[in-house]
Amino acid sequence: MTGTLAEFQQLVNAEEYLEFFELPYDPQFVNVNRLHILQKFSSFIKTINLEDTDLSEPEKLKRYRAALEQAYNTFTTSSPLSEKLFKVFNDKPQNVVLLSEIGSD
């Protein structure tokens, strides 16, 4: 990996991130899971930036690469629904009684 942090900050889509970090990927898989991968990657980056404020640029990029790889791999073994990254997956519908909430006595 020969990129810089400035180059990293110019990237805008999942394929660009994967190519920047020279990670192999399945384009069809990325098409289906793009937003979920990027959301998970974003949360990993926030954690890295909060926890490791004194990292050198190469070390930060190395951790970002590992975070992207982890985000990508998360959805090879899990579903977006089970990860619940977006608000819509966490909001309980109003005025709806779920079957799981109905008790049988």
N, C-alpha and C positions, 0 to 999 in steps of 0.2 A: 504494500500500500504506500503510495507516494503522494497522496493528496494532502492538502493543508486544511486547517480549520476554516479559513476564509472560503476555500472552494466548497467545503462541506455546507457552509451556511447559504450557499447559492442553490443547493439542490432543492427540487420541489416535488418529485414524485417517487414512489416506491422503487421503480426500476432504476432511477438515477442513484438512489442511496445504495441499492444492492450492487450496482456496477461500480460505484465509487469505492466500496469496500471489497470489491472483487469476490463477492459471495455468489455461489451458484444458486440459481432459482428457476422455478417452473413458471413461465409467463402466464399460463392459464390459472395456476394456483394464486398468483399475485392478483390477477384480474378479479377473482372471486373474493379474495380476502384483503385487498388493498387498504381499505380504511381501518380495518381492525389491526393489521400489522403496523401501520403508521401510528395509530393511537397507542398501542402497546409500546412501540419504540419511543414515542414521545414521553410516556410516563417513565420509562427506564432512563431516558436522558435527564429528565428533571431530577430524578433521584441521584444520578451520577453528579450532576452539577451542584446539588445541595450538600452531598456528603463529601465530595472530593474537590474542594475549591482550589487546592494548590497543585493540581496535576499539570505536568508539562503538556504541550500540544500533542506530541506523539502518543503519550500515555492516554490522554483524553480520547483521541481518535481510536486507539486500540480498544478502549472500554466501550465507545460508541459502536464499534464494529461488533463486539461481542453482544451488545444489547440488541442490535438489529438482528443478528443471527438467532438470538433467543426469542425475539418477538416473532420472527418468521416461523421458527420451529414450534412455538406455542400452538399455532393454528394447524400444524400438521398432525397434532395429537389431541387437540381440543376444538370445540366449536365456538364461534362468536357468541352464541347464546349462553354457553356455560361460562364464558369469560366475563360477560356483562360489562363491557367497557363503556358503553354509551348510556346516557340517561334513560333513553326509551326502554332499555332492558331492565332498569331498576325501578321505574315508576309503576306503582300498583294502579290498575285501572279503577276509576271511581264509579260508584253505583253498579258494581259487578260483584257477584258472589261466586267465588271459584268452587268447583266441586270438592277440592281438597279441604275447603273450609267448612263444609257441611258435615256435621257429625251424625253418626248413626247410633241411636240408643236402643 
